[in-house]
Amino acid sequence: MHSTEKSIEEILLATRNPDKVRELAVLLGDLGIRIRTLADFPAAPKVEEDGTTCEANALKKAREMASATGLPSVADDTGLEVAVLDGRPGVFAARYAGERATYEDNCRKLLKELDGVPPARRTARFVTVAALAMPEGHSRVTTGILIGAIAEKCVGSQGFGYDPVFFIPEIGRTLAELTAEEKNRISHRAKAFQSMADVLRPLVAGKV
């Protein structure tokens, strides 16, 4: 811990995505601290994710929210990198089919672009970067990666985002076919936030 940091009793999850909130609250739930979200701060500014990397976007969100709320803030950004598409959609995954695109819109566009591409060439990976920003100015980042492939159609009804098209060969299922518990054991976001929990644990009140 930096000498200027105080032990913390609550953190802000800097997201307005309820699907992500549910997932992250579970991953950070054993820290024993109060977890706030942007739903608690309706006046908080909307951060423009204009970075060219997931790390840049995550840090920007975390830093701006820590400044706006005075709370230690955790943000993340996820990219989906498809090898045959030269790494697209990458950092633009959430808005691949447009600024107001739905999960289904993004999956549909991706599947259309890969139409006719054989399974062996549909390799892809998810990359999540989680960032912690303290009101005092310090920050830390952690990363999680999940290797897989893009399925030929949407399969499964669990999860969100690209989960229905992200196939995990070792398991033989898409992320959308996994239970929340199964997903939280292997996913890119789980890996990033398990590492972030390790960063936060020494900072939690009563454990410093």
N, C-alpha and C positions, 0 to 999 in steps of 0.2 A: 504494500500500500504506500502511496506517496504521502509524505508527511503532511501535506496540506489537505488530504482527504479525510472526511469524517466517516464513521461507520454509518451505514444506511439502513433505514427501516422500511422504505418503499421505493419502488422503481416505476418508471413509466414505460409501457410498451408503445412505442411511437408508430401506431398503425390504426387505421380506421376500418380494416378488413376483419369482420367478425369471424370468418373461417380461420384466419391466422391467429386471432386472439385466443380462440379455443385451443388451438394446437400449442401455442407458446405458453399459455398458462399452465398446461400440464407439464411441459418440459422444464419449467422453472418453479413448479409448485412446491418442491421440497426445500426451498430456500428459507421458508418461514417468514417471508416479508410480504407486505401488502403490494399487490400488483395493480397499478392503475393503467388506464388506456386513454386514448384521445377522446373517447366518449365522455370522460370526466372533464375534458377541457374543450368545450365546443368553440371557444374563441381562439384556440390555437391556430396559427397560420398553416395553410396548406403548403407543403414543401414541394417545389418543382424538382423532379428527379431528372436532372439534366446531365448527370455524370456519364462518362463513357465506360465506367466499370461498376460492378456491384459494390465494391469497397467504397468508391467515391459517393455513390448514392446513399449507402447505409450510414456512412459517417456524416454526411450532410444532414440527413433526417435526424440522427441522434443528437448532433450538436445544436441544431436549431430548436429542437424540442426541449433540450436541457436548458437552453437559454430562455425559452418562452415560459417554461413552467417552474424552473428552479429545482427540478427533480433529476436524479440520475436517470438517463434515458437510454433505452435499448431499441435499436432499429435494425432492420435487415433488408437485404435486397437479394433476389434470386434471379439467376440467368439460366436459360436452357440452351445448351450448345450442341448443335447437330452437325456431325462431321461433314456429311455430304453437302451441307448448305454453308460450308465455310464458317461454321460457328454461329450462324443465325438460329433462332432469333436473338440469342445472347441476352444482353442487358435489357433489350426491348421486349422481352417475353410477355410481360403483362399487357402490353398494348400492341402486340404484333399485328393484329387485324384492325388497328385504329385506336384512337384515344378512348373511345367509349365501348371498346370491344368487350363482349362477354367471354367467359371461359370457353363456351361452345364455339364462338366465333374464332378464337385463337386456335383451338384444336382443329377446326375445319380447315383453316388456311394452311396449317402445318401439314395435315394429311394430304391436301391437294397438291402442295409443293413436292411431296414425296411419292405421289402417285406413280407406280411403276418401278420404284426403286426397290431392289431385292432386299430381303431381310439382312443379309450379311453387310450391307452398306448403310443400314439405318441406325448405326451406333450414335449414342448421344450421352450427354452427362448434364446433370443438374449441379449448379454451384450456388451455395448460399453463403453470404458474408453477413455476420452479425456484428454490430458495432455498439459499444457502450461509451457514452459521453457523460462526464461528470460536470455539474454546474461550475466547478472550479477550473474546468478546461481540459482535464486529462481525458484520454480516450484509449480504448483497446478494441481490437477486432479479432474475430475467430472465423474459421472457414469450415464448411462441410461440403463434401462432394459425393454424388451418387452416380455410378456408371450404369448405363442400361442401353435401351434401344427404343425407337419409336415404332409402336404397333401399327398394323395396317388399318385398324379401325378403333373407335372408342370402345373400351371394355371396362365394366365395373361402375358402381354408383357411389363409392365412398370418396372422401377427399375432395379436392378442388383443383382449379387450374388445369394443368396438363396431366394430372394424375391418370385419367382414363386412357391416355395414349403412351404413357411411359412404362415400358415393359422391362422387367428385371429378369434376365435369363436364368440366374441362379435359383430363383424362386418359381419361375414359370407363370407369373401373374403380373398384371399392371399394378401400379400404386393404388388405383381406384378399386382394386379387388381385395386390398388389405384392410384389416380392422385398424382403428386408430392406434391400438396398442402395438400391432405389428409394424405399422408405418413409423411410429415413434422409436422403434428400435433400430431402424436402418436408414431413414431418410436423410437427405442432404441437410434439411432444416434441423432435424433432430441432432445430427452430428455437430452442426455449428452452435446450437444452443446448449447442448451438453457441455461443450467446451466453454461457452459463455457462463454457464452456471458455475463452472470451476473458477472462472475469473471473479465472479460476484461473491462466491462463498466467503472468502476472507474479509470482504467488505461489510458483511452483514452484521448488524448490531449484536453485540454479545459474543461475537466470534473473532474479534480482532485482538 
